Amino acid sequence: NAAADVVLAAAWAAVVVPGLRLATPRGRTLRLVLLVCLGLGVWLLTVLRGGRAPHDPVLETVGLLVCGSGVVLHWRARRALGPAFATQPVVPTSGLLATHGPYAIVRHPMYAAVLLVALGTLLVCRSAATVCLLLGLAIGLAWKARREDAILAAGLGPAWEEYAARVPALIPQLGAQRRH
């Protein structure tokens, strides 16, 4: 469905483009090359494997809703960080940790948002390529979250340890009582 493809492309642009603007020129070039390679890889896998699964309006609708929720979560997390948003993990210069908004629910809401966009993409465009995309992103973002956790723990000490003990990394604790 061409309309769904346009919505997916817009969702990916909404979560990727803001980070590109903040990157250094070298980092921006590397990210653009990575994105082009990723897009070509997904396209090539889809072509070689015979395309996507047959159109399913229910899965497509659910996928677009999941994708949209990822975009909203990404926007809310960026807004919660405000000017402290960075493309690389760094200790906040203010020494203050964002623990409000989406950061009260998970420590890495932007990574969770990207995974929601990827999951929504998989539901709309079911293929081996989108499975590879989701798995690759999940592995890469889990690695980046662990790296970011280590950097913040080293820079913020006990404040980070208390926050990390209370708030899960990527998946909210459903039904659990959170202490504040």
Backbone as JSON Lines, residues from 0, in Angstrom:
{"i":0,"aa":"N","n":[0.85,-1.17,0.0],"ca":[0.0,0.0,0.0],"c":[0.9,1.24,0.0]}
{"i":1,"aa":"A","n":[0.77,2.05,-1.01],"ca":[1.64,3.23,-1.17],"c":[1.43,4.26,-0.06]}
{"i":2,"aa":"A","n":[0.2,4.44,0.39],"ca":[-0.06,5.41,1.47],"c":[0.65,4.99,2.75]}
{"i":3,"aa":"A","n":[0.6,3.71,3.08],"ca":[1.29,3.22,4.28],"c":[2.79,3.41,4.15]}
{"i":4,"aa":"D","n":[3.32,3.18,2.96],"ca":[4.76,3.38,2.74],"c":[5.17,4.83,2.96]}
{"i":5,"aa":"V","n":[4.32,5.77,2.53],"ca":[4.62,7.19,2.72],"c":[4.59,7.54,4.21]}
{"i":6,"aa":"V","n":[3.6,6.99,4.93],"ca":[3.51,7.24,6.37],"c":[4.74,6.68,7.08]}
{"i":7,"aa":"L","n":[5.17,5.47,6.7],"ca":[6.36,4.88,7.31],"c":[7.6,5.72,7.03]}
{"i":8,"aa":"A","n":[7.75,6.17,5.8],"ca":[8.91,7.01,5.45],"c":[8.9,8.3,6.27]}
{"i":9,"aa":"A","n":[7.73,8.9,6.44],"ca":[7.63,10.12,7.23],"c":[7.97,9.85,8.7]}
{"i":10,"aa":"A","n":[7.53,8.7,9.22],"ca":[7.83,8.35,10.61],"c":[9.34,8.18,10.81]}
{"i":11,"aa":"W","n":[9.97,7.47,9.89],"ca":[11.43,7.29,10.0],"c":[12.15,8.62,9.9]}
{"i":12,"aa":"A","n":[11.7,9.48,9.02],"ca":[12.32,10.81,8.9],"c":[12.15,11.59,10.21]}
{"i":13,"aa":"A","n":[10.99,11.46,10.84],"ca":[10.73,12.2,12.08],"c":[11.66,11.78,13.22]}
{"i":14,"aa":"V","n":[12.07,10.52,13.24],"ca":[12.96,10.09,14.33],"c":[14.43,10.18,13.97]}
{"i":15,"aa":"V","n":[14.76,10.26,12.68],"ca":[16.16,10.26,12.26],"c":[16.7,11.68,11.98]}
{"i":16,"aa":"V","n":[15.93,12.49,11.29],"ca":[16.41,13.8,10.85],"c":[16.85,14.71,11.99]}
{"i":17,"aa":"P","n":[16.11,14.79,13.11],"ca":[16.58,15.68,14.19],"c":[17.98,15.34,14.69]}
{"i":18,"aa":"G","n":[18.33,14.07,14.77],"ca":[19.66,13.67,15.19],"c":[20.72,14.01,14.17]}
{"i":19,"aa":"L","n":[20.36,13.97,12.91],"ca":[21.33,14.32,11.85],"c":[21.72,15.79,11.94]}
{"i":20,"aa":"R","n":[20.75,16.63,12.27],"ca":[21.03,18.07,12.34],"c":[22.04,18.4,13.42]}
{"i":21,"aa":"L","n":[22.05,17.63,14.52],"ca":[22.93,17.92,15.63],"c":[24.32,17.3,15.5]}
{"i":22,"aa":"A","n":[24.47,16.35,14.6],"ca":[25.74,15.66,14.47],"c":[26.8,16.57,13.84]}
{"i":23,"aa":"T","n":[28.06,16.24,14.1],"ca":[29.16,16.96,13.46],"c":[29.11,16.65,11.97]}
{"i":24,"aa":"P","n":[29.76,17.46,11.12],"ca":[29.74,17.16,9.68],"c":[30.21,15.73,9.36]}
{"i":25,"aa":"R","n":[31.29,15.29,10.01],"ca":[31.77,13.92,9.76],"c":[30.74,12.9,10.21]}
{"i":26,"aa":"G","n":[30.18,13.1,11.42],"ca":[29.16,12.19,11.93],"c":[27.92,12.18,11.07]}
{"i":27,"aa":"R","n":[27.54,13.34,10.57],"ca":[26.37,13.46,9.7],"c":[26.58,12.66,8.43]}
{"i":28,"aa":"T","n":[27.77,12.77,7.84],"ca":[28.09,12.03,6.61],"c":[28.04,10.53,6.88]}
{"i":29,"aa":"L","n":[28.66,10.09,7.98],"ca":[28.65,8.67,8.3],"c":[27.23,8.16,8.53]}
{"i":30,"aa":"R","n":[26.4,8.94,9.2],"ca":[25.02,8.52,9.44],"c":[24.22,8.46,8.15]}
{"i":31,"aa":"L","n":[24.43,9.43,7.27],"ca":[23.72,9.4,5.99],"c":[24.13,8.19,5.17]}
{"i":32,"aa":"V","n":[25.42,7.88,5.15],"ca":[25.91,6.7,4.42],"c":[25.28,5.45,5.01]}
{"i":33,"aa":"L","n":[25.25,5.36,6.34],"ca":[24.64,4.21,7.0],"c":[23.17,4.09,6.64]}
{"i":34,"aa":"L","n":[22.44,5.2,6.66],"ca":[21.01,5.17,6.33],"c":[20.78,4.74,4.89]}
{"i":35,"aa":"V","n":[21.59,5.25,3.97],"ca":[21.45,4.87,2.56],"c":[21.74,3.38,2.4]}
{"i":36,"aa":"C","n":[22.81,2.91,3.03],"ca":[23.15,1.48,2.94],"c":[22.05,0.62,3.54]}
{"i":37,"aa":"L","n":[21.5,1.06,4.67],"ca":[20.43,0.33,5.32],"c":[19.2,0.26,4.4]}
{"i":38,"aa":"G","n":[18.84,1.42,3.85],"ca":[17.69,1.46,2.94],"c":[17.9,0.59,1.72]}
{"i":39,"aa":"L","n":[19.08,0.66,1.12],"ca":[19.37,-0.18,-0.04],"c":[19.38,-1.66,0.33]}
{"i":40,"aa":"G","n":[19.91,-1.96,1.52],"ca":[19.92,-3.35,1.97],"c":[18.51,-3.9,2.16]}
{"i":41,"aa":"V","n":[17.65,-3.11,2.79],"ca":[16.26,-3.55,2.98],"c":[15.58,-3.72,1.62]}
{"i":42,"aa":"W","n":[15.79,-2.77,0.73],"ca":[15.19,-2.87,-0.6],"c":[15.7,-4.1,-1.33]}
{"i":43,"aa":"L","n":[17.02,-4.34,-1.3],"ca":[17.61,-5.47,-1.99],"c":[17.12,-6.79,-1.4]}
{"i":44,"aa":"L","n":[17.08,-6.91,-0.08],"ca":[16.56,-8.13,0.54],"c":[15.11,-8.37,0.14]}
{"i":45,"aa":"T","n":[14.33,-7.32,0.12],"ca":[12.92,-7.45,-0.24],"c":[12.78,-7.93,-1.68]}
{"i":46,"aa":"V","n":[13.57,-7.35,-2.59],"ca":[13.52,-7.74,-4.0],"c":[13.99,-9.19,-4.16]}
{"i":47,"aa":"L","n":[15.11,-9.54,-3.54],"ca":[15.67,-10.89,-3.68],"c":[14.78,-11.95,-3.06]}
{"i":48,"aa":"R","n":[14.09,-11.61,-1.99],"ca":[13.24,-12.59,-1.31],"c":[11.83,-12.62,-1.87]}
{"i":49,"aa":"G","n":[11.57,-11.88,-2.93],"ca":[10.26,-11.94,-3.57],"c":[9.25,-10.96,-3.02]}
{"i":50,"aa":"G","n":[9.71,-9.93,-2.35],"ca":[8.81,-8.87,-1.91],"c":[8.22,-9.12,-0.54]}
{"i":51,"aa":"R","n":[7.22,-8.33,-0.23],"ca":[6.57,-8.36,1.08],"c":[5.48,-9.41,1.1]}
{"i":52,"aa":"A","n":[5.05,-9.72,2.33],"ca":[3.91,-10.62,2.52],"c":[2.67,-9.94,1.95]}
{"i":53,"aa":"P","n":[1.64,-10.71,1.66],"ca":[0.41,-10.11,1.14],"c":[-0.15,-9.04,2.07]}
{"i":54,"aa":"H","n":[-0.83,-8.08,1.45],"ca":[-1.43,-6.96,2.19],"c":[-2.45,-7.48,3.2]}
{"i":55,"aa":"D","n":[-2.33,-7.02,4.44],"ca":[-3.27,-7.36,5.51],"c":[-3.69,-6.05,6.17]}
{"i":56,"aa":"P","n":[-4.93,-5.59,5.91],"ca":[-5.35,-4.29,6.42],"c":[-5.32,-4.18,7.95]}
{"i":57,"aa":"V","n":[-5.6,-5.27,8.66],"ca":[-5.59,-5.21,10.13],"c":[-4.16,-5.03,10.62]}
{"i":58,"aa":"L","n":[-3.23,-5.86,10.15],"ca":[-1.83,-5.73,10.56],"c":[-1.25,-4.38,10.14]}
{"i":59,"aa":"E","n":[-1.66,-3.92,8.96],"ca":[-1.18,-2.61,8.49],"c":[-1.65,-1.49,9.41]}
{"i":60,"aa":"T","n":[-2.89,-1.54,9.82],"ca":[-3.44,-0.52,10.72],"c":[-2.74,-0.57,12.08]}
{"i":61,"aa":"V","n":[-2.59,-1.77,12.62],"ca":[-1.89,-1.92,13.91],"c":[-0.45,-1.43,13.78]}
{"i":62,"aa":"G","n":[0.2,-1.79,12.67],"ca":[1.58,-1.36,12.45],"c":[1.72,0.15,12.37]}
{"i":63,"aa":"L","n":[0.79,0.81,11.7],"ca":[0.85,2.27,11.6],"c":[0.59,2.91,12.97]}
{"i":64,"aa":"L","n":[-0.29,2.32,13.76],"ca":[-0.53,2.84,15.11],"c":[0.7,2.66,16.01]}
{"i":65,"aa":"V","n":[1.36,1.51,15.92],"ca":[2.57,1.27,16.69],"c":[3.66,2.24,16.24]}
{"i":66,"aa":"C","n":[3.78,2.41,14.94],"ca":[4.77,3.34,14.38],"c":[4.48,4.77,14.85]}
{"i":67,"aa":"G","n":[3.24,5.16,14.79],"ca":[2.86,6.5,15.24],"c":[3.12,6.71,16.72]}
{"i":68,"aa":"S","n":[2.89,5.68,17.53],"ca":[3.17,5.8,18.96],"c":[4.67,5.96,19.19]}
{"i":69,"aa":"G","n":[5.49,5.33,18.35],"ca":[6.94,5.51,18.44],"c":[7.35,6.94,18.13]}
{"i":70,"aa":"V","n":[6.74,7.53,17.12],"ca":[7.06,8.91,16.77],"c":[6.65,9.85,17.9]}
{"i":71,"aa":"V","n":[5.47,9.65,18.48],"ca":[5.01,10.49,19.59],"c":[5.94,10.34,20.79]}
{"i":72,"aa":"L","n":[6.31,9.11,21.12],"ca":[7.23,8.87,22.24],"c":[8.58,9.55,21.99]}
{"i":73,"aa":"H","n":[9.07,9.46,20.78],"ca":[10.36,10.09,20.44],"c":[10.26,11.61,20.62]}
{"i":74,"aa":"W","n":[9.19,12.2,20.14],"ca":[8.98,13.65,20.25],"c":[8.89,14.05,21.73]}
{"i":75,"aa":"R","n":[8.13,13.29,22.53],"ca":[7.99,13.64,23.95],"c":[9.31,13.5,24.7]}
{"i":76,"aa":"A","n":[10.09,12.48,24.35],"ca":[11.39,12.29,25.01],"c":[12.36,13.41,24.64]}
{"i":77,"aa":"R","n":[12.39,13.8,23.37],"ca":[13.25,14.91,22.95],"c":[12.82,16.19,23.63]}
{"i":78,"aa":"R","n":[11.53,16.39,23.76],"ca":[11.02,17.6,24.42],"c":[11.39,17.61,25.9]}
{"i":79,"aa":"A","n":[11.35,16.44,26.54],"ca":[11.71,16.35,27.96],"c":[13.19,16.69,28.17]}
{"i":80,"aa":"L","n":[14.03,16.33,27.22],"ca":[15.45,16.65,27.33],"c":[15.75,18.11,27.01]}
{"i":81,"aa":"G","n":[14.96,18.69,26.13],"ca":[15.18,20.09,25.75],"c":[16.57,20.28,25.17]}
{"i":82,"aa":"P","n":[17.26,21.34,25.56],"ca":[18.58,21.62,24.98],"c":[19.66,20.61,25.38]}
{"i":83,"aa":"A","n":[19.36,19.72,26.33],"ca":[20.33,18.7,26.75],"c":[20.42,17.55,25.76]}
{"i":84,"aa":"F","n":[19.52,17.51,24.74],"ca":[19.55,16.42,23.76],"c":[20.89,16.41,23.04]}
{"i":85,"aa":"A","n":[21.48,15.23,22.92],"ca":[22.74,15.05,22.2],"c":[22.66,13.75,21.41]}
{"i":86,"aa":"T","n":[23.43,13.67,20.34],"ca":[23.41,12.46,19.52],"c":[24.31,11.37,20.07]}
{"i":87,"aa":"Q","n":[25.21,11.72,20.97],"ca":[26.09,10.75,21.61],"c":[25.85,10.77,23.11]}
{"i":88,"aa":"P","n":[26.02,9.63,23.78],"ca":[25.82,9.6,25.23],"c":[26.84,10.5,25.94]}
{"i":89,"aa":"V","n":[26.33,11.45,26.73],"ca":[27.19,12.35,27.5],"c":[26.53,12.61,28.85]}
{"i":90,"aa":"V","n":[27.37,12.93,29.84],"ca":[26.87,13.32,31.15],"c":[26.34,14.74,31.01]}
{"i":91,"aa":"P","n":[25.12,15.01,31.48],"ca":[24.58,16.37,31.38],"c":[25.5,17.38,32.07]}
{"i":92,"aa":"T","n":[25.8,18.48,31.39],"ca":[26.68,19.49,31.95],"c":[26.08,20.12,33.21]}
{"i":93,"aa":"S","n":[24.76,20.1,33.3],"ca":[24.1,20.65,34.49],"c":[24.22,19.7,35.68]}
{"i":94,"aa":"G","n":[24.58,18.45,35.4],"ca":[24.63,17.46,36.46],"c":[23.26,16.92,36.82]}
{"i":95,"aa":"L","n":[22.21,17.45,36.17],"ca":[20.85,17.01,36.44],"c":[20.42,15.95,35.44]}
{"i":96,"aa":"L","n":[19.75,14.96,35.91],"ca":[19.3,13.85,35.1],"c":[17.83,14.05,34.76]}
{"i":97,"aa":"A","n":[17.46,13.85,33.51],"ca":[16.06,13.93,33.12],"c":[15.34,12.7,33.67]}
{"i":98,"aa":"T","n":[14.41,12.92,34.58],"ca":[13.66,11.8,35.17],"c":[12.15,12.05,35.09]}
{"i":99,"aa":"H","n":[11.75,13.0,34.25],"ca":[10.33,13.32,34.11],"c":[9.85,12.89,32.72]}
{"i":100,"aa":"G","n":[8.55,12.98,32.51],"ca":[7.98,12.59,31.23],"c":[8.29,11.12,30.94]}
{"i":101,"aa":"P","n":[8.63,10.8,29.71],"ca":[8.93,9.41,29.36],"c":[10.1,8.83,30.15]}
{"i":102,"aa":"Y","n":[10.99,9.7,30.64],"ca":[12.15,9.24,31.41],"c":[11.77,8.75,32.8]}
{"i":103,"aa":"A","n":[10.54,8.97,33.23],"ca":[10.06,8.41,34.49],"c":[9.59,6.96,34.3]}
{"i":104,"aa":"I","n":[9.42,6.56,33.04],"ca":[8.9,5.22,32.73],"c":[10.01,4.29,32.25]}
{"i":105,"aa":"V","n":[10.88,4.79,31.37],"ca":[12.05,4.03,30.91],"c":[13.24,4.97,30.81]}
{"i":106,"aa":"R","n":[14.45,4.42,30.98],"ca":[15.66,5.25,30.95],"c":[16.02,5.68,29.52]}
{"i":107,"aa":"H","n":[15.61,4.93,28.54],"ca":[15.99,5.21,27.15],"c":[14.75,5.26,26.25]}
{"i":108,"aa":"P","n":[13.87,6.25,26.47],"ca":[12.64,6.28,25.68],"c":[12.86,6.54,24.19]}
{"i":109,"aa":"M","n":[13.92,7.25,23.83],"ca":[14.15,7.47,22.39],"c":[14.53,6.18,21.69]}
{"i":110,"aa":"Y","n":[15.3,5.34,22.36],"ca":[15.65,4.04,21.77],"c":[14.4,3.17,21.68]}
{"i":111,"aa":"A","n":[13.58,3.2,22.75],"ca":[12.32,2.45,22.72],"c":[11.44,2.95,21.58]}
{"i":112,"aa":"A","n":[11.44,4.26,21.35],"ca":[10.63,4.84,20.27],"c":[11.09,4.33,18.9]}
{"i":113,"aa":"V","n":[12.38,4.29,18.68],"ca":[12.91,3.79,17.4],"c":[12.51,2.33,17.22]}
{"i":114,"aa":"L","n":[12.57,1.55,18.29],"ca":[12.17,0.15,18.19],"c":[10.68,0.02,17.89]}
{"i":115,"aa":"L","n":[9.85,0.92,18.43],"ca":[8.42,0.9,18.09],"c":[8.2,1.23,16.61]}
{"i":116,"aa":"V","n":[8.95,2.2,16.1],"ca":[8.83,2.53,14.67],"c":[9.25,1.32,13.83]}
{"i":117,"aa":"A","n":[10.31,0.64,14.24],"ca":[10.77,-0.55,13.5],"c":[9.75,-1.69,13.59]}
{"i":118,"aa":"L","n":[9.16,-1.88,14.78],"ca":[8.14,-2.91,14.93],"c":[6.92,-2.58,14.06]}
{"i":119,"aa":"G","n":[6.49,-1.33,14.07],"ca":[5.38,-0.92,13.21],"c":[5.7,-1.14,11.74]}
{"i":120,"aa":"T","n":[6.94,-0.85,11.36],"ca":[7.37,-1.09,9.98],"c":[7.28,-2.57,9.64]}
{"i":121,"aa":"L","n":[7.7,-3.42,10.57],"ca":[7.63,-4.86,10.35],"c":[6.19,-5.33,10.17]}
{"i":122,"aa":"L","n":[5.27,-4.78,10.96],"ca":[3.87,-5.19,10.84],"c":[3.26,-4.76,9.51]}
{"i":123,"aa":"V","n":[3.7,-3.61,9.0],"ca":[3.17,-3.13,7.72],"c":[3.86,-3.82,6.55]}
{"i":124,"aa":"C","n":[5.16,-3.95,6.63],"ca":[5.99,-4.49,5.54],"c":[6.62,-5.79,5.99]}
{"i":125,"aa":"R","n":[5.84,-6.82,6.11],"ca":[6.36,-8.09,6.6],"c":[7.26,-8.74,5.56]}
{"i":126,"aa":"S","n":[8.55,-8.77,5.88],"ca":[9.52,-9.41,5.0],"c":[10.75,-9.79,5.8]}
{"i":127,"aa":"A","n":[11.62,-10.58,5.19],"ca":[12.88,-10.94,5.85],"c":[13.7,-9.68,6.11]}
{"i":128,"aa":"A","n":[13.62,-8.72,5.21],"ca":[14.4,-7.49,5.36],"c":[13.98,-6.71,6.6]}
{"i":129,"aa":"T","n":[12.68,-6.61,6.85],"ca":[12.25,-5.83,8.01],"c":[12.5,-6.59,9.31]}
{"i":130,"aa":"V","n":[12.5,-7.92,9.26],"ca":[12.9,-8.7,10.45],"c":[14.36,-8.4,10.76]}
{"i":131,"aa":"C","n":[15.21,-8.42,9.73],"ca":[16.64,-8.11,9.91],"c":[16.81,-6.69,10.44]}
{"i":132,"aa":"L","n":[16.05,-5.74,9.92],"ca":[16.12,-4.36,10.38],"c":[15.79,-4.27,11.86]}
{"i":133,"aa":"L","n":[14.69,-4.89,12.28],"ca":[14.28,-4.83,13.68],"c":[15.31,-5.51,14.59]}
{"i":134,"aa":"L","n":[15.8,-6.68,14.2],"ca":[16.79,-7.38,15.02],"c":[18.09,-6.58,15.12]}
{"i":135,"aa":"G","n":[18.54,-6.04,13.99],"ca":[19.77,-5.24,13.99],"c":[19.64,-4.0,14.86]}
{"i":136,"aa":"L","n":[18.52,-3.32,14.75],"ca":[18.28,-2.14,15.58],"c":[18.21,-2.51,17.06]}
{"i":137,"aa":"A","n":[17.53,-3.6,17.37],"ca":[17.4,-4.01,18.77],"c":[18.77,-4.31,19.37]}
{"i":138,"aa":"I","n":[19.61,-5.03,18.65],"ca":[20.95,-5.35,19.14],"c":[21.78,-4.07,19.28]}
{"i":139,"aa":"G","n":[21.77,-3.24,18.25],"ca":[22.55,-2.0,18.29],"c":[22.1,-1.04,19.38]}
{"i":140,"aa":"L","n":[20.8,-0.89,19.55],"ca":[20.3,0.03,20.57],"c":[20.49,-0.52,21.99]}
{"i":141,"aa":"A","n":[20.41,-1.84,22.15],"ca":[20.69,-2.43,23.46],"c":[22.15,-2.18,23.83]}
{"i":142,"aa":"W","n":[23.04,-2.34,22.87],"ca":[24.46,-2.06,23.1],"c":[24.67,-0.59,23.45]}
{"i":143,"aa":"K","n":[24.03,0.32,22.68],"ca":[24.19,1.74,22.93],"c":[23.6,2.13,24.29]}
{"i":144,"aa":"A","n":[22.5,1.52,24.7],"ca":[21.9,1.82,26.0],"c":[22.84,1.39,27.13]}
{"i":145,"aa":"R","n":[23.45,0.23,27.0],"ca":[24.41,-0.22,28.03],"c":[25.6,0.73,28.11]}
{"i":146,"aa":"R","n":[26.08,1.18,26.95],"ca":[27.2,2.12,26.91],"c":[26.81,3.45,27.56]}
{"i":147,"aa":"E","n":[25.62,3.92,27.25],"ca":[25.13,5.17,27.84],"c":[24.95,5.02,29.35]}
{"i":148,"aa":"D","n":[24.42,3.88,29.78],"ca":[24.27,3.63,31.22],"c":[25.62,3.72,31.93]}
{"i":149,"aa":"A","n":[26.66,3.12,31.34],"ca":[28.0,3.14,31.95],"c":[28.55,4.56,32.04]}
{"i":150,"aa":"I","n":[28.36,5.34,30.99],"ca":[28.84,6.73,30.97],"c":[28.12,7.55,32.04]}
{"i":151,"aa":"L","n":[26.81,7.4,32.12],"ca":[26.04,8.17,33.11],"c":[26.33,7.7,34.54]}
{"i":152,"aa":"A","n":[26.53,6.41,34.73],"ca":[26.87,5.91,36.06],"c":[28.21,6.48,36.52]}
{"i":153,"aa":"A","n":[29.18,6.54,35.61],"ca":[30.49,7.08,35.96],"c":[30.42,8.58,36.24]}
{"i":154,"aa":"G","n":[29.57,9.29,35.51],"ca":[29.51,10.73,35.66],"c":[28.58,11.23,36.74]}
{"i":155,"aa":"L","n":[27.53,10.46,37.06],"ca":[26.52,10.94,38.01],"c":[26.48,10.15,39.31]}
{"i":156,"aa":"G","n":[27.17,9.03,39.36],"ca":[27.3,8.26,40.59],"c":[26.0,7.81,41.21]}
{"i":157,"aa":"P","n":[25.81,8.1,42.52],"ca":[24.64,7.6,43.26],"c":[23.3,8.05,42.67]}
{"i":158,"aa":"A","n":[23.24,9.25,42.12],"ca":[21.97,9.71,41.53],"c":[21.57,8.78,40.37]}
{"i":159,"aa":"W","n":[22.55,8.39,39.57],"ca":[22.26,7.47,38.46],"c":[21.9,6.09,38.99]}
{"i":160,"aa":"E","n":[22.64,5.61,39.96],"ca":[22.4,4.26,40.49],"c":[20.98,4.15,41.04]}
{"i":161,"aa":"E","n":[20.52,5.16,41.76],"ca":[19.16,5.14,42.31],"c":[18.13,5.16,41.18]}
{"i":162,"aa":"Y","n":[18.36,6.0,40.19],"ca":[17.44,6.1,39.04],"c":[17.41,4.78,38.28]}
{"i":163,"aa":"A","n":[18.58,4.21,38.0],"ca":[18.67,2.97,37.23],"c":[18.04,1.8,37.99]}
{"i":164,"aa":"A","n":[18.12,1.81,39.31],"ca":[17.5,0.75,40.1],"c":[15.98,0.84,40.07]}
{"i":165,"aa":"R","n":[15.47,2.04,39.89],"ca":[14.03,2.28,39.93],"c":[13.36,2.22,38.56]}
{"i":166,"aa":"V","n":[14.07,2.62,37.5],"ca":[13.46,2.76,36.17],"c":[14.12,1.77,35.2]}
{"i":167,"aa":"P","n":[13.31,0.94,34.51],"ca":[13.88,-0.03,33.57],"c":[14.48,0.66,32.33]}
{"i":168,"aa":"A","n":[15.34,-0.04,31.64],"ca":[16.05,0.54,30.5],"c":[15.13,0.84,29.31]}
{"i":169,"aa":"L","n":[14.45,-0.17,28.77],"ca":[13.69,0.02,27.54],"c":[12.22,-0.39,27.61]}
{"i":170,"aa":"I","n":[11.91,-1.36,28.44],"ca":[10.54,-1.89,28.49],"c":[9.91,-1.52,29.83]}
{"i":171,"aa":"P","n":[8.81,-0.78,29.81],"ca":[8.17,-0.37,31.07],"c":[7.76,-1.57,31.92]}
{"i":172,"aa":"Q","n":[7.78,-1.38,33.22],"ca":[7.31,-2.41,34.14],"c":[5.8,-2.25,34.25]}
{"i":173,"aa":"L","n":[5.08,-3.09,33.55],"ca":[3.62,-2.99,33.57],"c":[3.08,-3.57,34.87]}
{"i":174,"aa":"G","n":[2.22,-2.82,35.52],"ca":[1.57,-3.28,36.74],"c":[2.43,-3.2,37.98]}
{"i":175,"aa":"A","n":[3.7,-2.85,37.84],"ca":[4.58,-2.78,39.0],"c":[4.45,-1.4,39.64]}
{"i":176,"aa":"Q","n":[4.55,-1.36,40.96],"ca":[4.54,-0.09,41.67],"c":[5.91,0.57,41.52]}
{"i":177,"aa":"R","n":[5.95,1.76,40.97],"ca":[7.21,2.49,40.86],"c":[7.33,3.42,42.04]}
{"i":178,"aa":"R","n":[8.5,3.48,42.62],"ca":[8.75,4.42,43.72],"c":[9.2,5.75,43.13]}
{"i":179,"aa":"H","n":[8.77,6.82,43.75],"ca":[9.21,8.16,43.31],"c":[9.82,8.89,44.46]}
